[in-house]
């Protein structure tokens, strides 16, 4: 009795060519992903990009002979970069209004503001014996010479 049954009813492995409902599905279109919006380029000039700036801070916390060695470094930047880079909440800038003729501008960042600016992995370092975290960072910027001296403390 099974030999007289139509194989298309029992579950044939191949669809019948005459059956239009078993036609091969149309080729799927590949999904297109929306391109990520590009971040605007940093305004102004700085001798270090954001990653290198953070790496230099982390390098200040490198432990040698169970103690931190260097706590300062120099960066070249202009006023436009300084104004647009140090904008994290909690950053205190003195004087509040400054330009290229201002002799000295000081930016003070606490742990949280530095973490928001550079990333939390850049403001701590250590080994299995000791861990150090940035507690205060001071950037002394000299606009006429476009030099900045960065001081970090643990």
C-alpha positions, 0 to 999 in steps of 0.5 A: 500500500505504501508503494502506491502512495505519492512520494510528495505526500510522504515527504519526498526529499526533492520537490516536484518541478511542477509544483510552483510553491516549492520554487527556490526562494529569491536570493536574500539581500545582504544586510546593510549596516548603518555606518557609524557617525564619525567623531569630529576631529580634535580642534587645535593642535597637540603633540599627543593624541588622546590615547598617547596622552593617556598612555603617558599618564599611565607611564607616570604610574609605572612602578620601579623598585616598588615606587612610582618614579616620574610624575610630570611631563611636557606637552605642546598644544594650542589654546583651541585644543586646551579649551576643547580637550579639558571640558569634563565635569569637575575640571576647574580652569583658572582663569575662566576666560583666557586667550592666546595672550593670557600668560598662564592657565591652570586646569585641575582635574580630580580622579573622576574628571581625569577618568572621563577625559582619558578613560579609567584604565589610564589613571591607575597602574600597579602590580600584585603588591601595590596599586596606584590611582591618580588623585589629582592632575594639574595642567599648567598651560602657557598660551604664548609659548604653546607649552603645557606642563602636566603634573600628576599625583597619587 
